[in-house]
């Protein structure tokens, strides 16, 4: 790495999409952001915004056959703004990798052995790790000389004590198949819990925080002194909160029942619980904006879906309050957490005895900035902190290559 190399390209490769951001770590500035979607289809789309030049958003439609073609198209867009992947200012590429298993608890420089290990984790992350691997291989082919860093979604949760990470099932069976709770959204929980401590003007080591990451996927975590001690997602992202399309917690016997009584296959049940459940399954919509609109019109199904969503959320706030013993802040983040004031209000309603309250005026304010929404008298801070997983990945990547 040259002394002037301060840029990091962050890649988040999904099965049919690649999201990317180019950041300059000298000042944390975003130089370009973009997205390629519907890879492998006829109507793929690349949306690129060259923030560094202040240029207009550029959209290109047309077939993009695979990840390699997608990444080459991204490289061409970046080159057009003088930000190409061949730039000596590029220090590293940071890859979001969903599952790091037990082995990867820190950001890791990717070599052949690391890539093999990420491949070995495919059975526990069949939807995510293969796409991440494709993204890594493609980026390596484009810049074989550049450090490629993997930042794992599971890593922040690796500090969970064994009693929180283990399921109460036969130990030999669990260990033989790596069945345990790993947790996800870790990059977001790490960033938001740290940022909340800063908002309170305190050292992360001194504060206990409950983080509620409420996006289309949703998870809660209990963070004690900067370390995760429990989180709601488990072996896969299916466990825990009610999500846009996932059921969250469910009696596991529901799956046997559906197999035996409804004759459904494992894949069909997997699809039902991951893609057709949650808010979508309950009321036909998974977008909280639409659900609120329907509630305002008196729609009872939407109202029940909302109540089920809030009930689960409240149970996790209570559970993590008990796990932490003392709570300094409850913080809302991600699409729903950052934008849906009624969700925040309902989630802490009735929890005054726990020192939790929301100020209606502060809660109604729309802002992209981290902010407190609890009244001054409240014992526990309630906050909204916009998440920034890309910045966190870039920071972790840059810290590793500039060390
Ligand atoms: P994410 O996965 O973090 O991108 O969050 C996406 C979800 O955020 C969407 O499915 C919506 O349910 C929710 N969302 C986004 N904007 C708003 C808003 N203004 N009000 C309520 N919910 C929102």
Boltz pocket constraint, residues with backbone or C-beta under 6 A from the ligand:
constraints:
  - pocket:
      binder: B
      contacts: [[A, 214], [A, 215], [A, 216], [A, 217], [A, 244], [A, 286], [A, 287], [A, 288], [A, 289], [A, 334], [A, 335], [A, 336], [A, 339], [A, 340]]
      max_distance: 6.0
